Amino acid sequence: MNSKDIRNEFESDFGRIIFSPALRRMHDKTQVFPLTTDDNIHSRLTHSNEVMSIGYTFGLKLCASEKIQRRTNKSEQELCRILPVILKNICLIHDIGNAPFGHFGETIISNYFQEVDKRQEIFFKDLEEHQKRDFFNYDGNAQGLRVLTKLQILNDRYGLNLTFATLGSYLKYPNQSEINKKRKELSDEQKKKLPIESAKHGVFYSESDFFDLIINECGLKVGEKILRHPLCYLMEAADSIAYLIMDMEDGFNKKLFPIKYIQSLFEKKDDAISKSIVDICSNKILEDNSKIVSIRISLIDYFVDLAFNVFINKLEEIEAGEFSAELIEQDNLKIYTILKEISGNIFQSREINYLETTGYAVFKGLLDYYTKFLFHENEDFTRRAKSLISKSVIDCAIEDSLSDICKNYKPDIKKGDQELDPSKVAQFKKLNEDQINKPLSREEKDELLTLRNYILSTTKPQFEDLSNYYKLRVIIDFISGMTDQFALNHFQKISGQKI
């Protein structure tokens, strides 16, 4: 930390996030409607800002909680510069790894590589099973960890250099093993028997070292079991509240249904929140645009109180890894079920299906082009494809592979390359291994950076020196970082549809 910086380390995290290019690109990434030209409809960035607002409210409620004050041995004033800020951070970055075209993009990548595996493509078949799993079960949460810790590369290998508290709280699915694919099909009672942490593939092989370090520093391991950070449950709740309620508002704004449809879903219920929504819908003075805003406010208030109360009451179970559900699913009034129905109906709309079909053609076309030409025997084809990829993406993969590059390095006498000093390579490997178990000191970080620069200048590694796993990581890092419009324009250019 800069000694003149008035901010604490979590507030510094917030600044790093706000100014990051990856966050900026979220302004043109899909929330629900891909490639929409309607400025009133949510992008990933507007959604993340709304999630952040709800997360901040959770943070303030935590600070005012006597239970949290007792457990942390801190006053409300002290907590207010910690918990709300961490929640703002993780809510703002919760979708930072999402591919173009929303969650549909994740499905395209997963299905694409399952087909590649069936065809026994030579560039894929020799990957280890745990490496293949990164592509079979591709997930934006895992890509987000890679974005935060590596892809925002400057002059070291630490990405945005965020605190362990922010990174640990961000890990929604701290899981590198098999996923519980059938979890979504189970009842709430059945879900309680399966850990929520393993619902998705939340960490890639390439981030194994960072993952271990984060888990150790945040104390998120009980025996052999890895747990979610408790604050992650509140981030998840803020996300679900925002997307369910704003999906409803987007559907109304796109004229997919009228206010009367919302009224019909609540008027058969006899609880206070349902009655208040029916009263809003039937108000003859308010215009429909005002009604949808009032409905939104009422539902956010309801779910924030619900989620926070469940969190406080279940905190001991959460900390022990014995709570395996979303906070807002614990809704005895079934308001959550109504909003899920509305959201499901929106995703079946013709407009979304048209746009997702376009997204599929674009995404698959990009994957076809880069897997074909980056693994092509013709050097000219490979050179042309490689030249289109951001240099920083290739540099990141090279950083990941430095140990392998050292092991496989053979000096080219014709180029006048020097031989690597074995003692320096050994020290480089030692520091790399040390940082898995503990944060490095400033002096150790400086030494690691010096050794890294020495190895890079001596070996001069290129894309061709990467293993097939990391070449595929380059392709996915590049495509997943695209905005929707950039992906569309890029595909049109490489396919000859646009000059």
C-alpha positions as CSV (number, residue, x, y, z in Angstrom):
1,M,0.0,0.0,0.0
2,N,1.1,3.6,-0.7
3,S,1.8,5.3,2.6
4,K,-0.1,8.4,1.4
5,D,-3.2,6.4,0.3
6,I,-6.1,7.1,2.7
7,R,-7.8,4.0,1.5
8,N,-7.6,0.6,3.2
9,E,-6.6,-2.5,1.1
10,F,-10.2,-3.4,0.3
11,E,-11.0,0.1,-0.9
12,S,-7.8,-0.1,-3.0
13,D,-9.2,-3.4,-4.5
14,F,-12.3,-1.4,-5.5
15,G,-10.2,1.2,-7.4
16,R,-8.3,-1.6,-9.2
17,I,-11.6,-3.2,-10.3
18,I,-13.3,0.0,-11.4
19,F,-10.4,1.0,-13.7
20,S,-9.8,-2.5,-15.2
21,P,-10.4,-3.0,-18.9
22,A,-12.2,-6.3,-18.2
23,L,-14.9,-4.4,-16.2
24,R,-15.2,-1.8,-19.0
25,R,-15.9,-4.5,-21.6
26,M,-18.9,-5.7,-19.7
27,H,-20.9,-2.7,-21.0
28,D,-21.4,-4.7,-24.3
29,K,-21.9,-8.2,-22.9
30,T,-25.3,-9.9,-22.8
31,Q,-27.4,-10.1,-19.7
32,V,-30.5,-11.6,-21.3
33,F,-31.0,-10.2,-24.8
34,P,-27.9,-10.9,-27.0
35,L,-26.8,-8.2,-29.5
36,T,-29.8,-6.0,-28.6
37,T,-29.7,-2.4,-29.7
38,D,-32.2,-1.3,-27.0
39,D,-30.4,1.0,-24.6
40,N,-33.0,0.3,-21.9
41,I,-32.2,-3.4,-21.7
42,H,-29.6,-4.6,-19.2
43,S,-26.0,-5.3,-20.1
44,R,-23.6,-7.3,-17.8
45,L,-22.2,-4.0,-16.5
46,T,-25.6,-2.4,-15.6
47,H,-26.6,-5.7,-14.0
48,S,-23.3,-5.9,-12.0
49,N,-23.8,-2.3,-10.8
50,E,-27.3,-3.2,-9.5
51,V,-25.9,-6.4,-7.8
52,M,-23.3,-4.1,-6.2
53,S,-26.0,-1.8,-4.9
54,I,-27.8,-4.7,-3.2
55,G,-24.5,-6.2,-2.0
56,Y,-23.6,-2.9,-0.4
57,T,-27.0,-2.9,1.5
58,F,-26.1,-6.4,2.8
59,G,-22.8,-5.0,4.0
60,L,-24.4,-2.2,5.9
61,K,-26.8,-4.7,7.5
62,L,-23.9,-6.9,8.6
63,C,-22.2,-3.9,10.2
64,A,-25.3,-3.1,12.2
65,S,-25.7,-6.7,13.3
66,E,-24.8,-7.3,17.0
67,K,-24.0,-10.9,16.2
68,I,-21.5,-9.9,13.5
69,Q,-19.9,-7.3,15.8
70,R,-19.5,-9.9,18.6
71,R,-18.0,-12.5,16.2
72,T,-15.5,-10.1,14.7
73,N,-14.8,-8.1,17.8
74,K,-15.2,-4.9,15.8
75,S,-17.5,-1.9,16.1
76,E,-20.1,-0.9,13.5
77,Q,-17.9,2.0,12.5
78,E,-14.9,-0.3,12.0
79,L,-16.8,-2.9,10.1
80,C,-18.3,-0.3,7.7
81,R,-14.9,0.2,5.9
82,I,-14.5,-3.6,5.5
83,L,-17.6,-5.7,4.9
84,P,-19.6,-3.3,2.6
85,V,-16.5,-2.7,0.6
86,I,-15.7,-6.4,0.1
87,L,-19.3,-7.0,-0.9
88,K,-19.2,-4.2,-3.4
89,N,-16.0,-5.6,-4.8
90,I,-17.2,-9.2,-5.3
91,C,-20.7,-8.1,-6.6
92,L,-19.1,-5.9,-9.2
93,I,-16.8,-8.6,-10.4
94,H,-19.1,-11.6,-10.1
95,D,-19.7,-11.8,-13.9
96,I,-16.3,-10.5,-15.0
97,G,-15.4,-13.8,-16.6
98,N,-18.6,-14.2,-18.6
99,A,-18.2,-15.0,-22.3
100,P,-20.0,-13.1,-25.1
101,F,-23.7,-13.9,-25.5
102,G,-24.3,-14.6,-21.8
103,H,-24.5,-18.1,-20.3
104,F,-25.3,-19.4,-23.8
105,G,-21.7,-18.8,-24.6
106,E,-20.6,-21.1,-21.8
107,T,-22.8,-23.9,-23.2
108,I,-21.4,-23.4,-26.7
109,I,-17.8,-23.8,-25.5
110,S,-18.6,-26.9,-23.4
111,N,-20.5,-28.6,-26.2
112,Y,-17.9,-27.7,-28.8
113,F,-15.1,-29.4,-26.9
114,Q,-17.2,-32.5,-26.1
115,E,-17.6,-32.8,-29.9
116,V,-13.9,-32.2,-30.4
117,D,-13.2,-35.0,-27.9
118,K,-15.6,-37.4,-29.7
119,R,-13.8,-36.7,-33.0
120,Q,-10.4,-37.5,-31.3
121,E,-8.9,-34.3,-32.6
122,I,-5.1,-34.6,-32.3
123,F,-4.7,-31.3,-30.5
124,F,-7.1,-32.3,-27.8
125,K,-6.9,-36.1,-27.3
126,D,-3.6,-36.1,-25.4
127,L,-4.7,-33.6,-22.8
128,E,-5.0,-35.0,-19.2
129,E,-8.5,-35.6,-18.0
130,H,-8.4,-32.8,-15.4
131,Q,-7.3,-30.4,-18.2
132,K,-10.1,-31.6,-20.5
133,R,-12.6,-30.9,-17.7
134,D,-11.8,-27.2,-18.0
135,F,-13.3,-27.2,-21.5
136,F,-16.0,-29.8,-21.0
137,N,-17.4,-27.8,-18.0
138,Y,-16.4,-24.3,-19.1
139,D,-17.7,-21.8,-16.6
140,G,-17.6,-18.0,-16.4
141,N,-16.8,-18.1,-12.7
142,A,-13.6,-20.0,-13.3
143,Q,-12.7,-17.7,-16.2
144,G,-13.3,-14.7,-13.9
145,L,-10.7,-16.0,-11.4
146,R,-8.2,-16.2,-14.4
147,V,-9.1,-12.6,-15.4
148,L,-8.6,-11.3,-11.9
149,T,-5.4,-13.1,-11.1
150,K,-3.7,-13.2,-14.4
151,L,-5.2,-11.8,-17.6
152,Q,-5.1,-8.2,-16.4
153,I,-1.3,-8.5,-16.6
154,L,1.0,-5.6,-16.0
155,N,4.6,-6.2,-15.0
156,D,4.1,-9.3,-12.8
157,R,2.0,-12.5,-12.7
158,Y,-0.5,-11.3,-10.1
159,G,-3.2,-9.7,-12.3
160,L,-5.1,-7.0,-10.4
161,N,-3.2,-7.8,-7.2
162,L,-6.5,-8.1,-5.2
163,T,-6.6,-9.1,-1.6
164,F,-7.2,-12.7,-0.5
165,A,-10.5,-11.6,1.1
166,T,-11.8,-10.3,-2.1
167,L,-10.6,-13.3,-4.2
168,G,-11.8,-15.8,-1.5
169,S,-15.3,-14.2,-1.3
170,Y,-15.5,-14.2,-5.1
171,L,-15.1,-18.0,-5.4
172,K,-18.7,-19.0,-5.9
173,Y,-17.8,-22.6,-6.8
174,P,-14.4,-23.5,-5.2
175,N,-14.3,-26.7,-7.1
176,Q,-11.8,-28.3,-9.5
177,S,-13.3,-31.8,-9.4
178,E,-16.4,-33.4,-11.1
179,I,-19.5,-31.3,-10.9
180,N,-23.0,-32.4,-9.6
181,K,-24.7,-32.2,-13.0
182,K,-28.1,-33.4,-11.7
183,R,-28.2,-30.9,-8.8
184,K,-30.6,-28.5,-10.7
185,E,-33.1,-31.4,-11.1
186,L,-33.3,-32.2,-7.4
187,S,-35.7,-31.0,-4.8
188,D,-34.6,-28.5,-2.1
189,E,-34.4,-31.4,0.4
190,Q,-32.2,-33.5,-2.0
191,K,-30.0,-30.5,-2.7
192,K,-29.1,-30.2,1.0
193,K,-27.2,-33.5,0.7
194,L,-25.0,-32.2,-2.1
195,P,-22.4,-29.4,-1.4
196,I,-23.4,-26.3,-3.3
197,E,-19.7,-25.6,-3.9
198,S,-19.5,-28.5,-6.4
199,A,-22.5,-27.4,-8.5
200,K,-20.2,-26.0,-11.2
201,H,-16.5,-26.2,-12.3
202,G,-15.4,-23.0,-10.6
203,V,-11.6,-23.2,-10.9
204,F,-9.4,-24.1,-13.9
205,Y,-6.3,-26.3,-13.8
206,S,-4.3,-23.2,-14.9
207,E,-5.2,-21.4,-11.6
208,S,-4.6,-24.4,-9.3
209,D,-1.7,-22.6,-7.5
210,F,-3.6,-19.4,-6.9
211,F,-6.6,-21.4,-5.8
212,D,-4.6,-23.3,-3.1
213,L,-3.1,-20.1,-1.9
214,I,-6.5,-18.3,-1.6
215,I,-8.0,-21.2,0.3
216,N,-5.1,-21.4,2.7
217,E,-5.0,-17.7,3.4
218,C,-8.8,-17.4,3.9
219,G,-9.1,-20.5,6.0
220,L,-11.6,-22.1,3.7
221,K,-10.7,-25.7,4.3
222,V,-12.1,-28.0,7.0
223,G,-10.3,-31.4,6.9
224,E,-10.4,-32.3,3.2
225,K,-13.5,-30.2,2.5
226,I,-13.2,-26.8,0.8
227,L,-15.9,-24.3,1.7
228,R,-17.4,-21.2,0.2
229,H,-16.5,-17.9,2.0
230,P,-19.6,-16.9,3.9
231,L,-19.8,-13.5,2.1
232,C,-20.2,-15.4,-1.1
233,Y,-23.7,-16.4,-0.1
234,L,-24.7,-12.8,0.1
235,M,-23.1,-12.0,-3.2
236,E,-25.0,-14.9,-4.7
237,A,-28.2,-13.6,-3.2
238,A,-27.6,-10.1,-4.5
239,D,-27.0,-11.5,-8.0
240,S,-30.2,-13.7,-7.9
241,I,-32.3,-10.8,-6.6
242,A,-31.1,-8.4,-9.3
243,Y,-31.4,-10.8,-12.2
244,L,-34.8,-12.3,-11.3
245,I,-36.4,-8.9,-10.7
246,M,-34.7,-7.1,-13.6
247,D,-35.5,-9.9,-16.0
248,M,-39.1,-9.2,-15.2
249,E,-38.6,-5.5,-15.8
250,D,-36.8,-6.1,-19.1
251,G,-39.5,-8.5,-20.2
252,F,-42.1,-5.8,-19.5
253,N,-40.1,-3.1,-21.2
254,K,-39.7,-5.4,-24.3
255,K,-43.5,-5.8,-24.3
256,L,-43.3,-9.6,-23.8
257,F,-46.1,-9.4,-21.2
258,P,-48.3,-6.6,-19.6
259,I,-48.7,-5.6,-16.0
260,K,-51.8,-7.7,-15.8
261,Y,-49.7,-10.9,-16.3
262,I,-47.7,-10.0,-13.2
263,Q,-50.9,-9.3,-11.3
264,S,-52.3,-12.6,-12.2
265,L,-49.4,-14.5,-10.7
266,F,-49.7,-12.8,-7.3
267,E,-53.5,-12.3,-6.9
268,K,-54.1,-15.9,-5.8
269,K,-51.8,-15.5,-2.8
270,D,-52.8,-14.2,0.6
271,D,-49.5,-12.9,2.0
272,A,-48.6,-9.2,2.6
273,I,-46.0,-8.9,-0.2
274,S,-48.3,-10.5,-2.8
275,K,-51.2,-8.2,-1.7
276,S,-49.0,-5.1,-2.0
277,I,-48.0,-6.1,-5.6
278,V,-51.6,-6.7,-6.6
279,D,-52.5,-3.3,-5.1
280,I,-49.7,-1.7,-7.2
281,C,-50.9,-3.5,-10.4
282,S,-54.5,-2.5,-9.9
283,N,-53.8,1.2,-9.0
284,K,-55.7,3.3,-11.5
285,I,-53.7,6.4,-10.9
286,L,-50.2,5.0,-11.6
287,E,-48.9,4.5,-15.2
288,D,-47.6,1.1,-16.0
289,N,-44.0,2.3,-16.1
290,S,-44.4,3.6,-12.6
291,K,-46.0,0.3,-11.5
292,I,-43.1,-1.8,-12.6
293,V,-40.7,0.4,-10.7
294,S,-42.8,0.2,-7.6
295,I,-43.0,-3.6,-7.9
296,R,-39.2,-3.8,-8.3
297,I,-38.7,-1.7,-5.1
298,S,-41.1,-3.9,-3.1
299,L,-39.6,-7.2,-4.3
300,I,-36.0,-6.0,-3.6
301,D,-36.9,-5.0,-0.1
302,Y,-38.6,-8.3,0.5
303,F,-35.7,-10.5,-0.8
304,V,-33.0,-8.4,0.9
305,D,-34.7,-8.9,4.3
306,L,-35.3,-12.6,3.6
307,A,-31.8,-13.4,2.5
308,F,-30.1,-11.4,5.3
309,N,-32.3,-13.1,8.0
310,V,-31.5,-16.5,6.6
311,F,-27.8,-15.7,6.5
312,I,-27.7,-14.6,10.1
313,N,-29.8,-17.5,11.3
314,K,-27.8,-20.1,9.4
315,L,-24.3,-18.5,9.8
316,E,-23.0,-21.4,11.9
317,E,-24.1,-24.0,9.3
318,I,-22.6,-21.8,6.5
319,E,-19.2,-21.6,8.3
320,A,-19.2,-25.4,8.9
321,G,-20.1,-26.1,5.3
322,E,-23.4,-27.7,6.2
323,F,-25.7,-25.2,4.4
324,S,-26.1,-26.1,0.8
325,A,-28.7,-23.8,-0.8
326,E,-29.2,-20.2,-2.0
327,L,-30.4,-17.9,0.6
328,I,-33.4,-16.6,-1.3
329,E,-34.5,-20.2,-2.1
330,Q,-35.5,-20.4,1.7
331,D,-38.7,-18.6,0.8
332,N,-41.8,-20.0,2.5
333,L,-44.1,-17.6,0.6
334,K,-42.8,-18.9,-2.8
335,I,-42.3,-15.5,-4.2
336,Y,-39.0,-16.8,-5.5
337,T,-40.9,-19.5,-7.5
338,I,-43.1,-16.9,-9.2
339,L,-40.1,-14.8,-10.4
340,K,-38.4,-18.0,-11.6
341,E,-41.4,-18.7,-13.7
342,I,-41.4,-15.2,-15.2
343,S,-37.7,-15.4,-16.0
344,G,-38.1,-18.9,-17.6
345,N,-40.9,-17.5,-19.9
346,I,-38.7,-14.7,-21.0
347,F,-35.9,-17.0,-22.1
348,Q,-38.4,-18.9,-24.3
349,S,-39.2,-15.7,-26.3
350,R,-38.8,-15.7,-30.1
351,E,-36.5,-12.7,-30.0
352,I,-34.0,-14.3,-27.6
353,N,-34.0,-17.5,-29.7
354,Y,-33.2,-15.6,-32.9
355,L,-30.4,-13.7,-31.2
356,E,-29.0,-16.8,-29.5
357,T,-29.0,-18.5,-32.9
358,T,-26.9,-15.7,-34.3
359,G,-24.6,-15.9,-31.2
360,Y,-24.2,-19.6,-31.7
361,A,-23.1,-19.2,-35.4
362,V,-20.6,-16.4,-34.4
363,F,-19.1,-18.3,-31.4
364,K,-18.8,-21.6,-33.1
365,G,-17.3,-19.9,-36.2
366,L,-14.6,-18.2,-34.0
367,L,-13.8,-21.5,-32.3
368,D,-13.5,-23.3,-35.7
369,Y,-11.3,-20.7,-37.1
370,Y,-8.8,-20.5,-34.3
371,T,-8.6,-24.2,-33.4
372,K,-8.1,-24.9,-37.1
373,F,-5.4,-22.4,-37.9
374,L,-3.5,-22.2,-34.6
375,F,-3.0,-26.0,-34.8
376,H,-2.4,-26.1,-38.6
377,E,0.8,-27.5,-40.0
378,N,1.0,-24.6,-42.4
379,E,3.1,-22.0,-40.6
380,D,1.7,-19.1,-42.6
381,F,-1.8,-19.9,-41.6
382,T,-0.8,-20.2,-37.9
383,R,1.1,-16.9,-38.1
384,R,-1.9,-15.1,-39.6
385,A,-4.3,-16.4,-36.9
386,K,-1.8,-15.7,-34.1
387,S,-1.4,-12.1,-35.3
388,L,-5.1,-11.4,-34.7
389,I,-4.9,-12.4,-31.0
390,S,-4.1,-9.9,-28.3
391,K,-0.4,-10.1,-27.3
392,S,-1.3,-9.9,-23.6
393,V,-3.4,-13.1,-23.8
394,I,-0.4,-15.0,-25.3
395,D,1.9,-13.4,-22.7
396,C,-0.3,-14.7,-19.9
397,A,-0.2,-18.2,-21.2
398,I,3.6,-18.0,-21.5
399,E,3.7,-16.8,-17.9
400,D,1.7,-19.8,-16.8
401,S,4.1,-22.1,-18.8
402,L,7.4,-20.7,-17.7
403,S,8.3,-23.8,-15.6
404,D,7.5,-26.1,-18.5
405,I,9.4,-23.8,-20.9
406,C,12.5,-24.0,-18.5
407,K,12.2,-27.8,-18.4
408,N,12.0,-28.2,-22.2
409,Y,14.3,-25.4,-23.2
410,K,17.1,-26.2,-25.6
411,P,19.3,-23.2,-26.6
412,D,19.5,-22.5,-30.3
413,I,23.2,-21.9,-31.1
414,K,22.3,-20.3,-34.4
415,K,20.3,-17.6,-32.7
416,G,23.1,-17.1,-30.1
417,D,20.8,-18.0,-27.1
418,Q,22.6,-18.5,-23.8
419,E,22.1,-21.5,-21.6
420,L,19.9,-21.1,-18.6
421,D,21.7,-20.9,-15.2
422,P,20.4,-24.0,-13.4
423,S,20.7,-22.3,-10.0
424,K,18.5,-19.4,-11.1
425,V,15.9,-21.8,-12.6
426,A,15.9,-23.7,-9.3
427,Q,15.3,-20.6,-7.3
428,F,12.6,-19.5,-9.7
429,K,10.8,-22.8,-9.2
430,K,11.2,-22.6,-5.4
431,L,9.7,-19.2,-5.1
432,N,6.8,-20.3,-7.4
433,E,6.2,-23.2,-5.1
434,D,6.6,-21.1,-1.9
435,Q,3.9,-18.7,-2.9
436,I,1.3,-21.5,-3.0
437,N,1.6,-21.9,0.7
438,K,2.2,-18.3,1.8
439,P,2.2,-14.8,0.3
440,L,5.7,-13.7,-0.8
441,S,7.4,-10.7,0.8
442,R,8.1,-7.7,-1.3
443,E,11.8,-8.7,-1.5
444,E,10.8,-12.2,-2.7
445,K,8.3,-10.8,-5.2
446,D,11.1,-8.6,-6.6
447,E,13.5,-11.6,-6.8
448,L,10.8,-13.7,-8.6
449,L,10.2,-10.9,-11.1
450,T,14.0,-10.5,-11.7
451,L,14.3,-14.3,-12.3
452,R,11.2,-14.3,-14.5
453,N,12.7,-11.5,-16.7
454,Y,16.0,-13.4,-16.9
455,I,14.3,-16.6,-18.1
456,L,12.1,-14.7,-20.6
457,S,15.1,-12.8,-22.0
458,T,17.1,-16.0,-22.3
459,T,14.5,-18.5,-23.7
460,K,12.5,-15.9,-25.7
461,P,9.4,-18.1,-25.6
462,Q,6.8,-17.9,-28.3
463,F,3.3,-19.2,-28.8
464,E,4.7,-22.3,-30.5
465,D,6.5,-23.2,-27.3
466,L,3.2,-23.6,-25.4
467,S,1.6,-27.0,-24.7
468,N,-1.7,-27.7,-26.4
469,Y,-3.6,-27.1,-23.2
470,Y,-2.2,-23.5,-23.0
471,K,-2.7,-22.9,-26.7
472,L,-6.4,-23.7,-26.1
473,R,-6.4,-21.5,-23.1
474,V,-5.1,-18.7,-25.4
475,I,-8.1,-19.3,-27.8
476,I,-10.6,-19.3,-25.0
477,D,-9.1,-16.3,-23.1
478,F,-9.2,-14.3,-26.4
479,I,-12.8,-15.2,-27.4
480,S,-14.3,-15.1,-23.9
481,G,-12.9,-11.6,-23.4
482,M,-14.7,-10.2,-26.5
483,T,-17.8,-8.1,-26.2
484,D,-20.8,-9.2,-28.2
485,Q,-20.4,-6.7,-31.0
486,F,-16.6,-7.2,-31.2
487,A,-17.2,-11.0,-31.5
488,L,-19.8,-10.4,-34.3
489,N,-17.6,-8.0,-36.2
490,H,-14.5,-10.2,-35.8
491,F,-16.3,-13.2,-37.1
492,Q,-17.7,-11.4,-40.1
493,K,-14.2,-10.2,-41.0
494,I,-12.4,-13.5,-40.7
495,S,-15.2,-15.3,-42.5
496,G,-15.1,-12.8,-45.4
497,Q,-18.5,-11.2,-44.8
498,K,-17.0,-7.8,-43.9
499,I,-13.9,-6.0,-44.9
